[in-house]
């Protein structure tokens, strides 16, 4: 019998077994192809979608403020992470990858100092720490030290140490700086007993790429042309008429003013003359809060005012931050101004004005003290010949102090920076908070602890055992 190879193959290919084998092979190939396609598709997605932040403190994630700034870039920014592969910080690395995933204008790479020891010297003369970052755009660059990304502070009064991750704030500030064509110039007036701006707040401005200088009006021919904003911080004596004339000229040119002036027991006639152009004036007597919900416990002259909606206050309201205005006086509105004024900080209706502060033995309310809702913060816009001047007025002694800001977890600083941003028209002035690295403790009462113990030790095991017995009995009955 002659063997027919073609006939044999035909018979084999017609069998059900071979057909099923062919189907399985084709299915396996299709599944593999789909799997590879999914891997490629997922790998091409932005980092923020493929790497979840499971740190519990959102260390890897970045804020909406940063996303808006990065998406708005119209220049190429290079971010270099100075680190060796074996010792790189994963938190920093993943955060920087997220920056690059948001905008095609950001290029991110890791530079190994062991392989390229002279790389960082192109951009900074400082001794570069490992795990630091260099941000470059064109001819501008900024070095962000590792010790600035991870901030450690010691409170010597309690001998406690706090650590924070400030990476997003540092990197976003650096990107804003290198990508900006110019920086804000802010002048703080002197010559009237003004308080010097604390380093705490001047550093905030520096982080927002603002330059701060002192300005003595009496020695000047006028406000410098490059002034984006003038800060008058708690003057202890009134302005002169010459000072007011210079500030009015600055206002007419579209200049911006921040005035912080609280309780001193004095009248400021010339300062009020200037402020009246914005539709407001400062009164003299101390405002005391009658509602416990609107003041610091035990200090009813440390006001925690209600915050109205405005461009500079909305970020605080959205994140449930408070503002503290210690030693405040009332701001009253005045007629005759074409300015648009908004009351942004107000007391409760239970607040009152202490009219006899100098001789009073207590700050408790008396029949002579008028009660009502008072204003401790306003913003105003005044347009002259097509040029708009903006004002922030806060009637508080100590508003721009680190102590007050820490009591409200940075709320005062946020309002201050948001005002500077609003005046300059820069989005990047919005504050970005550092993230605490402290372990969070869960505290429960004894009763709650007992309930949780009963559930985990007795109830859950009992349910599992009962379910097992039920399934066993049911199976034996089949």
Helices and strands as residue ranges (DSSP letters): H 5-13, H 16-43, H 47-50, H 64-71, E 77-82, H 90-102, E 106-111, G 120-122, E 132-137, E 140-144, H 146-149, E 150-155, E 160-165, H 167-179, E 184-190, H 199-207, E 210-216, G 217-219, E 229-233, H 241-252, E 257-260, H 269-275, G 276-278, E 280-288, G 292-294, E 295-296, E 299-303, E 306-307, H 314-318, E 325-326, E 329-333, E 340-346, E 352-354, E 375-384, E 387-394, H 402-407, H 411-424, G 427-429, E 435-436, H 446-454, I 455-459, H 460-476
